[in-house]
Amino acid sequence: MRIGIFTDSYLPYTSGVVRSIQTFTEELTNLGHEVYIFAPSYRNCRKESRVFRFASIPSPTNRDFTVAVPFSLSFRPTVKQLKLDLIHVHSPFLLGRLGARCARRMDVPLVFTYHTLYEQYVHYVPFARSYTQELAQKVSRDFCNICDLVIVPTGVIGDYLHEIGVRAPVKKVSTGIKIEKYQKGDPMWLRHKYNVSPEEKVLLFVGRLGQEKNIGFLMDSYKLVNKEIKNSTLVLVGGGPEKDELITKASKLGIDRKVIFTDTLSPEEVVHCYSGSDLFVFSSLTETQGIVITEAKAAGLPVVAVSAYGIAEMIENGVDGFLTGQEPVHFAEKICYLLENAEAREEMSRAAKFNAEKLSSEKCTEELLDCYLSLVEKKIR
């Protein structure tokens, strides 16, 4: 099968969307399918086989993100030559809409993965900053309804789309991970790199340091934890626009010596961080899935997270982690319980590894491929 992927973000930019595209592309290619990616260009991005870049401009609200100009003289001849069987778009905006027009013109199935609760991210997207929540929902609903299939990473997001009026077929297909990769990290790397003593209990967060990740809440919670458990350290892995503000907040809370900001790390280094930590903590309120939750579980980390949207499906409450409300004291209580109870932490660690196996990249790709084949066969008929 020849598959065209249209996305408004791709490497070297890092996000859950990019990770999803990477993972499925690798697995589909391993199965013998041809995947062609249409994406924005970035400064110093390297040329890749089967990746077609559009000219782009830096986003004024997020300098790491670029906005594609969805026009190229070579685009139509290129797509025509590829003879795509199916088009899969990952945005309802610029290149996503270009992909949708292309699918209709070529009369091939159009698939859209709804990765993002767009009304929660309008502060990043310059062409959507003035959108109200209702208008953002309308954009999502209208785009979904021109697609042959909408993929959602969790069932709760499928329910949300139905609630806002999506009538197109919706199918749950989560993004999987390479399970074995997260079980081979160096447990001493993090402690050596950032001079963390063996006696310290490490709380780990992995993600973009943006306001949608609710990291201020995480810091408020950690201040309470640190009052009870002095030998604890909070490690924040990732970069983002809120970093300076968060550093200032840590200082005001009096926990700046107990919080480590690593900036962006390589994938291999992130794996080492999972292996060298005791607990994974996640405070985001906007996730449709939260791939890092599965990564942490694959590494054997119990998770404490705020129960919101897709995260609520990624954790089996009381089995491989805890889901909490949006009160720092409750979040801190669950962290303290696990740090002070080694037996409970070990039991949850075993359950986390077991449950992560359900989201292997191979299994998830099989589900996605079944969706593709069904649509292509239907179109042929």
PERADA-V192733 format. One record per run of one state. SS is the DSSP state (a for helix, b for strand, c for the rest). FROM is the first residue (numbers start at 1). TO is the last residue. If there is no record, write none. Layout:
ss = [SS/SS]
from = [FROM/FROM]
to = [TO/TO]
This chain:
ss = [c/b/c/a/c/b/c/b/c/b/c/b/c/a/c/b/c/a/c/b/c/a/c/a/c/a/c/b/c/a/c/b/c/b/c/a/c/a/c/b/c/a/c/a/c/b/c/a/c/a/b/c/b/c/a/c/b/c/a/c/b/c/a/c/b/c/b/c/a/c/a/b/a/c]
from = [1/2/7/16/31/34/41/51/55/56/60/62/69/75/83/86/90/94/107/109/115/118/121/126/129/133/145/149/153/155/164/170/173/177/178/179/184/189/194/201/207/211/214/215/229/232/239/243/254/256/259/262/263/264/267/276/279/283/291/299/303/307/311/315/317/318/321/325/328/341/342/360/361/381]
to = [1/6/15/30/33/40/50/54/55/59/61/68/74/82/85/89/93/106/108/114/117/120/125/128/132/144/148/152/154/163/169/172/176/177/178/183/188/193/200/206/210/213/214/228/231/238/242/253/255/258/261/262/263/266/275/278/282/290/298/302/306/310/314/316/317/320/324/327/340/341/359/360/380/381]
